[in-house]
Amino acid sequence: QIFENSPFDILGKGYQRPFELATLRLSNMIGILPNWSDLVSDEKLLTQQGGTMVFEGENLIHLQKDDGILKYASIDKVIEALEQ
């Protein structure tokens, strides 16, 4: 918890409330922005999505490309690929 005594404790304890999470993200951003050119070598890569690949040796047996931000691979599909 970021704040020791928060007026938001009336809503509950033991998790980050939206204001605290936003404060933490802002704090991280303040640390990142001054070093932007050191951290990002090619700005074209910023919008690159992730994905999941499963290999058997050198053979790609499963490929899942993320179609958006904060997307995750289907664990069921990964396990199915591993079982083949």
C-alpha positions as CSV (number, residue, x, y, z in Angstrom):
1,Q,0.0,0.0,0.0
2,I,1.4,3.4,-1.0
3,F,-0.3,5.5,1.7
4,E,0.0,4.5,5.4
5,N,-3.3,6.1,6.4
6,S,-5.6,6.6,3.5
7,P,-9.1,8.1,3.5
8,F,-9.9,5.4,1.0
9,D,-9.5,2.7,3.7
10,I,-13.3,3.0,4.2
11,L,-13.6,1.1,0.9
12,G,-11.4,-1.7,2.2
13,K,-7.8,-2.7,2.7
14,G,-5.4,-5.2,1.1
15,Y,-5.5,-4.1,-2.5
16,Q,-4.5,-1.0,-4.5
17,R,-7.4,1.3,-5.2
18,P,-7.5,3.1,-8.6
19,F,-6.0,6.3,-7.2
20,E,-3.0,4.4,-5.6
21,L,-2.5,2.4,-8.8
22,A,-2.5,5.6,-10.9
23,T,0.0,7.2,-8.5
24,L,2.3,4.2,-8.8
25,R,2.0,4.3,-12.6
26,L,2.8,8.0,-12.7
27,S,5.8,7.4,-10.5
28,N,7.1,4.8,-12.9
29,M,6.5,7.1,-15.8
30,I,8.5,9.9,-14.2
31,G,11.4,7.5,-14.0
32,I,11.0,6.3,-17.6
33,L,10.4,9.5,-19.6
34,P,13.8,11.2,-18.9
35,N,15.6,8.0,-20.1
36,W,13.3,7.4,-23.1
37,S,16.0,7.5,-25.8
38,D,18.1,5.0,-23.8
39,L,15.2,2.6,-23.3
40,V,13.5,2.7,-26.8
41,S,15.9,2.2,-29.7
42,D,13.2,2.2,-32.4
43,E,9.8,3.8,-31.8
44,K,8.2,1.7,-34.5
45,L,8.4,-1.2,-32.0
46,L,6.2,0.4,-29.4
47,T,3.0,-0.8,-31.0
48,Q,4.4,-4.3,-31.6
49,Q,2.1,-6.9,-30.1
50,G,3.3,-10.0,-28.4
51,G,2.5,-13.6,-28.9
52,T,3.2,-17.2,-27.9
53,M,5.3,-19.7,-29.9
54,V,5.8,-23.4,-29.1
55,F,8.7,-25.2,-30.7
56,E,9.6,-28.9,-30.9
57,G,13.3,-28.7,-31.6
58,E,13.6,-26.2,-34.4
59,N,10.0,-26.8,-35.7
60,L,7.3,-24.3,-34.8
61,I,4.3,-26.3,-33.7
62,H,2.1,-23.5,-32.4
63,L,1.9,-19.7,-33.1
64,Q,-0.5,-17.3,-31.5
65,K,-0.1,-13.6,-32.4
66,D,-1.8,-11.1,-30.0
67,D,-4.5,-9.1,-31.6
68,G,-4.4,-6.3,-29.1
69,I,-2.9,-4.9,-26.0
70,L,-2.9,-7.1,-22.8
71,K,-4.0,-10.2,-24.7
72,Y,-2.9,-13.6,-23.5
73,A,-2.4,-16.9,-25.2
74,S,-5.0,-19.6,-24.7
75,I,-3.4,-22.0,-22.3
76,D,-5.7,-24.8,-23.6
77,K,-4.4,-24.2,-27.1
78,V,-0.8,-24.2,-25.9
79,I,-1.3,-27.5,-24.0
80,E,-3.1,-29.0,-27.0
81,A,-0.1,-28.1,-29.2
82,L,2.3,-29.6,-26.6
83,E,0.3,-32.9,-26.5
84,Q,0.4,-33.4,-30.3
